[in-house]
Amino acid sequence: MTKTHDLVIRNGLVVDGSGGDPTEADVAIDGDRIAAVGAISPRGREEIDANGLIVTPGFVDIHTHYDGQVTWENRLVPSSSHGVTTVVMGNCGVGFAPCRSDQHEMLIQLMEGVEDIPHPVLVEGLPWTWETFRQYLDVLGSRQYDMDICGYVPHAPVRVYVMGQRGADREPATEADLSRMAAIVRDAVDAGAMGFSTSRTFFHRSSDGRSTPSFEAADAELMALAGGLKQAGRGVMQMISDFDDPEATFDLLRRLVRTSGRPLSLSLLEGAYGPMTLRWRDVLDWAAEATEDGLPIKAQVLSRAIGIMLGHELTLNTFYTCPTYQELARLPFGEKVRELRRPEVRAKILSESADPDPTIVLGRLAREFDHMFQLGDPPNYEQPFEQSIQSRAQRAGVPPEELAYDLMLENDGRNMLYVTLCNYESGSLDTSLEMMRHSAAVMGLGDGGAHCGTICDGSHPTFLLTHWVRDRQRGECLPLALAVKLLTHGTAQAVGLADRGVIAPGYKADLNVIDLDHLHLHAPEVAYDLPSGGRRLVQRADGYRATIVNGQVVYRDGSPSGALPGRLVRGPQIAPAL
């Protein structure tokens, strides 16, 4: 009797995630595993013709914030729209477990402030059917998704759970506090957490302006958490930190890895303040040296500038603190736009001061006109400074505020402007290119599920393939094989998911079939599809012919199939025996 496979992808150009040369081959799938790669004779119960298309492993995104969304939703948009088949959430030390009942509001405000997820969305969406992190994982383990999910136990909730208001107020932890925190980390990892995450940046604040509870936590506290990982014998650490003193910061990272015996990754961005550093090359080289010394450290980097979106539907715009604008802010959108078009309203707003809201750290970027651009459609993420709002206004002989005002009223008031926050000091993405090529780098920082009204970088896998592999005009590109490795094998290995990220027999059957020639990234747009009608930035893509999770097609030509084979992944996974 002729053997059949559950699914066969035929005649594709297989980019297997290893970094090796692409090869023309078929891929056979049985159940949730890849059965064979090569010339496949047996038929499949289902077949996909991939002639002229590329076949890649599913993308593994290790820096997301779906901690709330996974409790009320099954489809993890935007990531699943861009070929992502596994996400790691709980980054940056924020999340919703562990948590006592009287701490719900505090954690909501923290997530609202740090990750710009609207308060009403979280109030309505979160079921709060857990207290401990183990119970939180059990809730997620009972649900189904369009991708696999896993997550860190976050430092801020752990601190507040143990210390109560003292923890929220950032008081020093006692020895008893440290012992309890370490025990929580160990129990969370035993239950399936990927490790722990923390934040030490002043950028991260609650919606009331208070710093995240983990900000400036003593080194001894981080060492205690690292000790919890050592006791568990597995897991990884994730951190974002200010680089006021780069040498001292990196010394702490080395000590954490030495104490825990576990790998660590940190956010790395080019810039002059906060969690950014102009010494990013040093940090990459130090990470490579530490890894050679047996202290594995990776720097999470992004393929483009982290950009802040400005617009009348969004959290920020150039005039969001002007008194007259604030009076209009609560009007229905259409009515607000009509008012903004009135010449007398325009003149009044342009005459008013616009001091940034001190509770929103990113607010000052609303008037960074020399780094502000009209993104366009298709979006152009690598424009020279000559195309900035500042330069365009100078050439037109008008104040940049006036140009920004008029541009945001285009497209029926839905036009958006884009401000480069980091990775764009030289007016190009050469910094990102150098970072991505470094041996100590790992792809991350897309923040899928977060920054609903300010940042739209969850689309970075599609951008990497379109801009860096195919379309870039202002410098070198990346080879296709390297780009795919960065999105798959590289990220999976960094967090201990050794069972995915490669197209080879025995590996998880998470794959993408992509029409690279016609892969297209649309401009960001606003959707009102969160609980309580909450809005978020989304970004559509064309060209994903199929996305497969655990052997089942979850998207065909960008449309969901209805299949939800994704599950909670508890802890690190071993590579298949070949």
C-alpha positions, 0 to 999 in steps of 0.5 A: 500500500502506497504511503501517504503524508498528511501534507506535502509542499511541492516544488518550492525553494526551501530556505531551511533556516540553517543559513545554507544555500536554498535548494529546490525540494519538497517538504512532507509533513506527518502530524505536527512534524516534518517527515521528509525533505527532498524529492517526495514520491508519496502523495499528501492528503493535502498538497501545496504547489510552491513552484516559484515560491520560497518555503521557510521555517515559521518565524520565531518572535522572541520579544512580544507582549501578548500577555493579555491578548492570549487570555481573550483572543485566539488569533495573535494579530499582528504577528500571525499575519507576518509568518510568525508561528511562535511568540515569546511574551512577558518581556521587559519585566511586565505582565499579569502574573503573579498577581493578588486581587488588589493588585489588578489595577496597578498591573493594568496601569503599568502595562498601559504606561509601558506598552501602550495597551489601553486601560479599558481594553485590559479592564474588559479583556482580562478574566483574572482567573489566576493568582500565581504564574503557574495558574496563569500558565494553566489558563493559557494551556487550556486555550487554542491559538493560531501559533505557539506561545510561551513566556517569561515570568516578569520581574515587576509583578513578582516584586509587587506580589512579594512586597505589596506597596513597598514593591510598587514604591521601589523600596529595597527588598529584604533578605526575606523578600529576595528569598520569596522572589527567587522561589517564585521564579523557580516555581514559574520555571518549573511550571513552564516559564521560559525564564524571567525578564526585567526592566531597568530603564526610566522609559518604562513607567505606569500610566500615572508616570511612576517608574516600573517597580523593577527600575533601579532594583539593587543588583542583589535582587537581580542576583536572587532572581538569577539564583532562582533560575540556577535552582531550576536548572533551565530558563533564560533571562531577558533585560532592558536597561539604561546605558548610563554607564555601559561598562558597569551595565555589562559587568552586571550582565556577566555576573547574572549569567555567571550566577545563574549559569543561564543565557541572557539577552538584552535590548540593544538600540542606537541612540543617545539616552535611556535604553539606547547607546552610541556605544552599541558596537562595544556592547556587541563585541562585549557580548561576543567575548562573554559568549566565548568565555562561556557566559552566553549573552545575546543582544536583541536588535531590530531590522529598522528604526523603532518608529513612533507613529503620530496621528489624530487616531493615535496616542500621540501627535504633534499637538496632543498637549495644546489646550485647544486640541485637548478640548477637541480630543474627545469629539467623535473622530469625524467631528474632530477632523472637521473642527481641525480643518477650520482656519481659526482652529488651525491658527489657534492651535498653531499659536499654542505651546505644546509642552510634552506630557511628563507622564509619557516619556515618548511625548517629546518625540511629537516635535522631533521634526528633523527625525519626522517623516511622512511614511507613505504607502507603501511605507518607506522606512529608510528616507534621507533627512532631506525628506524629513518634515524639518527639511521639507518645511524649510524648503517650503518656507513654512514652520514645520508645525504647519506642515505637520498639521496639514499633512495629518489632516490628509486621508480624511484626517487619518494620515500618519507621520513617523518619528525615528526614535533610535537606530537612525542617527545617521539618516539610514539603516546602516546601523541595523545592518551592522547589528544584524550581521554581528555574531552576538545579535539576535532578532527581537524588539518587534513588540507584537501585541503592544504599543497599540497607538504608538508603534507598529513594528510587529511587521518586522519579519515582512520588512526584513524580507522585503527591504533587506533581501529584495528592495533596498536602494540605499546600500547593501542587502542581506542574503535570503538565507541569512535573513531567514536564519535570523528570523527562525533558527537564530531566535529559536536557539536564543530561548531554548526552542531547539525543536523548531526554526529548521526545515529538517525531518523531526522538527516541528512542522511550522512553515511559511510558503511565501511569494517573495516576488510579490511580498508587500507590506502595507502602511500601518492603519488603525483597527478597532477590534480590541475589547471595549472597541479599543484601537490598535495599529495593524499592518497588513501584508500580501504574499504569504501563500500559506502559514503552517503551525503544527502541521496545519494550515492556519493562513491561506493567502493571508486569510485565516483558515479557522484552524487553531493548532497553536498551544502553550509551550512549557519551557525549553524544547530539545532538538529532534534526534536525527 
